[in-house]
Amino acid sequence: MKEKVQEVLDQVRPALQADGGDVELVSIDGGIVYVRLQGACKGCPMSQMTLKMGIERVLKEQIPEVESVESVE
């Protein structure tokens, strides 16, 4: 599953990088994916929306086993 998640993150990465940010896969525990937002995304007030409405939504669409995406420092 890690490879699938990484592939999907690679698909959303260009949109994040266009705004000066990035995302890193930290770990997967069951159906929960832990990521670290980087660059401009790290301190952005919209980062939770990016995480849930962007990254989580795309991961759930493409990988049904994903239950949620959580951000870690």
C-alpha distances in whole Angstrom, upper triangle without the diagonal:
4,5,5,6,9,10,11,12,14,16,17,18,21,23,22,24,27,28,27,24,21,17,15,12,13,11,9,11,10,10,11,10,13,14,18,20,23,26,28,25,25,29,29,30,28,24,23,24,22,19,19,21,19,16,15,17,15,11,12,14,11,8,11,9,9,13,14,14,16,18,19,22
4,5,5,6,9,10,11,12,14,16,16,19,21,20,21,24,25,25,21,18,14,12,9,10,8,7,10,11,11,11,9,11,12,15,17,19,23,25,22,22,26,26,28,26,23,22,23,21,18,19,21,19,15,15,17,15,12,14,16,13,11,13,11,11,14,14,13,15,16,17,20
4,5,5,6,9,10,10,13,15,15,18,20,20,21,24,25,24,21,18,15,13,10,13,12,11,14,14,14,15,12,14,14,17,19,20,23,25,23,24,27,28,29,27,24,24,24,22,19,20,22,19,16,16,18,15,12,15,16,13,11,14,13,13,17,17,16,18,19,20,22
4,5,5,6,9,10,11,13,14,17,19,19,20,23,24,24,21,18,15,14,11,14,13,11,14,14,13,14,12,14,14,17,19,21,24,25,23,24,27,27,28,26,23,22,22,20,18,18,19,17,13,14,15,12,9,11,12,9,8,11,11,11,14,15,14,17,18,20,23
4,5,5,6,9,10,11,12,15,16,16,18,21,22,21,18,15,12,11,8,11,10,9,12,13,11,11,8,11,11,14,15,17,20,22,19,20,23,23,25,22,19,19,19,16,14,15,16,14,10,11,12,10,7,10,11,9,8,11,10,9,12,12,11,13,15,16,19
4,5,5,6,9,10,10,13,15,15,16,19,20,19,16,13,10,9,7,10,11,11,14,15,14,14,10,12,11,13,14,16,18,20,18,19,23,23,25,22,19,20,20,17,15,17,18,15,11,13,15,12,10,13,14,12,11,15,14,13,16,15,13,15,15,17,19
4,5,5,7,9,10,12,14,15,16,18,20,20,18,14,12,12,11,14,14,14,18,18,16,16,13,15,14,16,17,18,20,22,20,21,25,24,26,24,21,21,21,18,16,18,18,15,12,14,15,11,10,13,13,10,11,14,15,14,17,17,15,18,18,20,22
4,5,5,7,9,11,12,13,15,17,18,19,16,13,11,12,11,14,14,14,17,17,15,15,12,14,13,15,15,17,19,20,18,20,23,22,24,21,18,18,18,15,13,14,14,11,9,10,11,7,6,10,10,8,9,12,13,12,15,14,13,15,16,19,21
4,5,5,6,9,10,10,12,14,16,16,13,10,7,8,8,12,13,13,17,18,16,14,11,12,10,12,12,13,16,17,14,16,19,19,21,18,15,16,16,13,11,13,14,10,7,10,11,9,8,12,13,11,12,15,15,13,15,14,12,14,14,16,18
4,6,5,8,10,10,11,13,15,15,13,10,9,10,10,14,15,16,20,21,19,18,15,15,13,14,14,14,16,17,16,18,21,20,23,20,18,19,19,15,14,17,17,13,11,13,14,11,11,15,15,13,14,18,18,16,19,18,15,17,17,19,20
4,6,7,8,10,11,13,15,16,14,12,11,13,13,17,18,18,22,22,20,19,16,17,15,16,15,16,18,18,16,19,22,21,23,20,18,19,18,14,14,16,15,11,10,13,13,9,10,14,13,11,13,17,18,16,19,18,16,18,18,21,22
4,6,6,7,9,10,12,13,11,9,9,11,12,16,18,18,21,22,19,18,15,15,13,14,12,14,15,15,13,16,19,17,19,16,14,15,14,10,11,13,12,8,7,10,11,8,10,13,13,12,14,17,18,16,18,16,14,16,16,18,20
4,5,5,6,9,10,10,8,6,7,9,11,15,17,18,22,23,21,19,16,15,12,12,11,11,12,13,11,14,17,16,19,16,14,16,15,12,12,15,14,11,9,13,14,12,12,16,16,15,17,20,21,18,20,18,15,16,15,17,18
4,5,5,6,9,10,9,8,10,13,15,19,21,22,25,27,24,23,19,19,16,16,13,13,13,13,13,16,18,17,20,17,16,18,17,13,15,17,16,12,12,16,16,14,15,19,18,17,20,23,24,21,24,21,19,20,19,21,21
4,5,5,7,9,9,9,11,14,16,19,22,23,26,27,24,22,19,19,16,16,13,13,13,12,11,15,17,15,17,14,13,15,14,10,12,15,13,10,11,14,14,13,15,18,17,17,20,22,24,21,23,20,18,19,18,20,21
4,5,5,7,5,5,8,11,14,17,20,21,24,26,23,21,18,17,13,12,9,9,9,9,8,11,13,12,14,12,10,13,13,9,11,14,13,10,10,14,15,13,15,18,19,18,20,23,24,21,22,19,16,17,15,17,17
4,5,5,5,5,9,12,15,18,21,23,26,28,26,24,20,19,15,14,11,10,9,9,9,12,14,13,17,15,13,16,16,13,14,17,17,14,13,17,18,17,18,21,22,21,23,26,26,23,25,22,19,19,17,19,19
4,6,7,9,12,16,19,22,24,26,29,31,28,26,23,22,18,17,14,13,11,10,11,14,16,14,17,15,14,18,17,13,16,19,17,14,15,19,19,18,20,23,23,22,24,27,28,26,27,24,21,22,20,22,22
4,6,9,12,16,19,21,24,26,29,31,28,26,23,21,18,16,12,11,9,7,8,12,12,11,13,12,12,15,14,12,14,17,16,14,15,18,19,18,20,23,23,24,25,28,29,26,27,24,20,20,18,20,20
4,7,11,14,17,20,23,25,28,30,28,26,22,20,17,14,11,9,6,5,7,10,11,11,14,13,12,16,16,13,15,19,18,16,16,19,21,20,21,24,25,25,26,29,30,26,27,24,21,20,18,19,18
4,7,10,14,16,19,21,24,27,25,22,19,17,13,11,7,6,4,5,5,7,10,9,13,12,10,13,14,11,12,16,16,13,13,16,18,17,18,21,22,22,23,26,26,23,24,21,17,17,14,15,15
4,7,10,13,16,18,21,24,22,19,16,14,10,8,6,5,6,8,7,9,12,12,15,14,11,14,15,11,11,15,16,13,11,14,17,15,16,19,20,20,20,23,23,20,22,19,15,15,12,14,13
4,7,9,12,14,18,20,18,16,12,10,7,6,5,6,9,10,8,9,13,13,16,14,11,13,14,11,10,13,14,12,9,12,15,14,13,16,18,17,18,20,20,17,18,15,12,12,10,11,12
4,6,9,12,15,18,17,14,11,9,5,5,6,7,11,13,11,11,15,16,19,17,14,15,17,14,12,15,17,14,11,13,17,15,14,17,19,18,17,20,19,16,18,15,12,12,10,10,11
4,6,8,12,14,14,11,8,6,5,7,9,11,14,17,14,14,18,19,21,19,16,16,18,15,12,15,17,15,11,12,16,15,12,15,18,16,15,18,16,13,15,13,10,10,10,10,12
4,7,10,13,14,11,8,5,5,6,10,12,16,18,16,14,18,19,21,21,17,17,19,17,14,16,19,17,14,14,18,17,15,17,20,19,17,19,17,15,16,14,11,10,9,8,10
4,7,10,11,9,6,5,7,10,13,15,19,21,19,18,21,22,24,23,19,18,20,19,15,17,20,18,15,14,18,17,14,16,19,18,15,17,15,12,14,12,10,10,10,10,12
4,6,7,6,5,6,9,12,15,18,22,24,21,20,23,24,25,23,20,19,20,19,15,16,19,18,14,13,16,16,12,14,17,16,13,14,11,9,11,10,9,10,12,12,15
4,6,5,7,8,11,15,18,21,25,26,23,22,25,26,26,25,22,20,22,21,17,17,21,20,17,15,18,18,15,15,18,18,14,15,11,10,10,10,10,11,13,13,16
4,6,8,11,14,18,20,24,27,29,25,25,27,28,28,27,23,21,23,22,18,18,21,20,17,15,17,18,14,14,17,16,13,12,8,8,8,10,11,13,15,16,20
4,6,10,13,17,19,22,26,27,23,23,26,26,26,24,21,19,20,19,16,15,17,17,14,11,14,14,11,10,13,13,10,9,6,5,5,7,9,11,14,16,19
4,6,10,13,16,19,23,24,20,20,22,23,23,21,18,16,17,17,13,12,16,16,13,10,13,14,11,11,14,14,12,12,9,6,6,5,6,7,10,12,16
4,6,10,13,16,20,21,17,17,20,20,21,19,16,14,16,15,11,12,14,14,10,9,12,12,9,10,14,14,11,12,10,7,8,6,5,6,9,10,14
4,7,10,13,17,18,15,14,17,18,19,18,14,13,15,14,11,12,15,14,11,10,14,15,12,14,17,17,15,16,14,11,11,9,6,5,6,6,10
4,6,10,13,15,12,11,14,15,17,16,12,12,14,12,9,12,14,13,10,10,14,14,12,14,17,17,16,18,16,13,14,11,7,6,5,6,9
4,6,10,12,9,8,12,13,15,15,11,12,14,12,10,13,16,14,12,13,16,16,15,18,20,20,19,21,20,17,17,14,10,9,6,5,6
4,7,8,6,5,9,10,12,12,8,10,12,10,8,12,14,12,11,13,16,16,15,18,20,20,20,22,22,18,19,15,12,10,7,8,8
4,6,6,5,8,10,13,13,10,13,15,12,12,16,17,15,14,16,19,19,18,21,23,23,23,26,25,22,22,19,15,14,10,11,9
4,5,6,8,9,13,13,11,14,16,13,14,18,19,17,16,19,21,21,21,24,26,25,26,29,28,25,26,22,18,17,14,14,12
4,5,6,6,10,10,9,13,14,12,13,17,17,16,16,19,21,20,21,24,25,26,27,29,29,25,26,22,19,18,14,15,14
4,6,5,8,8,6,9,11,8,9,13,14,12,12,15,17,17,18,21,22,23,23,25,26,22,22,19,15,14,11,13,12
4,6,9,10,7,10,12,11,11,14,16,15,14,16,19,19,20,22,24,25,25,27,26,22,22,19,15,13,10,10,9
4,6,9,7,10,13,12,13,16,17,17,17,18,21,22,22,25,27,27,28,29,29,25,25,21,18,15,12,13,11
4,5,5,9,10,10,11,14,15,14,15,17,19,20,21,23,25,26,27,28,28,24,24,20,17,16,13,14,14
4,6,7,9,10,11,13,14,14,16,17,19,20,22,23,25,26,27,28,28,25,24,20,17,16,14,15,15
4,6,5,6,9,10,10,11,13,14,15,17,19,20,21,23,24,25,26,22,21,18,15,15,13,16,16
4,5,5,6,9,10,10,10,12,14,15,16,18,20,21,22,23,23,19,19,15,12,11,9,12,13
4,5,5,6,8,9,10,10,12,14,15,16,18,20,20,21,21,17,16,13,10,9,8,12,13
4,5,5,5,7,9,10,10,13,14,15,17,19,20,20,21,18,17,13,12,12,11,15,17
4,6,6,5,6,8,10,11,12,14,15,17,18,19,20,17,16,13,11,11,11,14,16
4,6,6,5,6,8,10,10,12,14,16,16,17,17,14,13,10,7,8,8,11,13
4,6,6,5,6,9,10,10,12,15,15,15,16,12,11,8,7,8,10,14,16
4,6,6,5,8,10,11,12,14,15,16,17,14,14,11,10,12,13,17,19
4,6,5,6,9,10,11,13,14,16,17,14,14,12,10,12,13,17,19
4,6,5,6,9,10,11,12,14,15,11,12,10,8,10,11,14,17
4,6,5,6,9,10,10,11,12,8,9,6,5,9,11,14,17
4,6,5,6,9,10,11,12,10,10,9,9,12,14,18,21
4,6,5,6,8,10,12,10,12,11,10,14,15,19,22
4,5,5,6,8,9,7,9,9,8,12,14,17,20
4,6,5,5,7,5,7,8,9,13,16,19,22
4,6,6,10,9,11,11,13,16,19,22,25
4,6,9,9,12,13,13,17,19,22,25
4,6,6,9,11,12,16,18,21,24
4,5,8,10,13,16,19,22,26
4,6,9,12,15,18,20,24
4,6,8,11,14,17,20
4,7,10,14,16,20
4,7,10,13,17
4,7,10,13
4,7,10
4,7
4
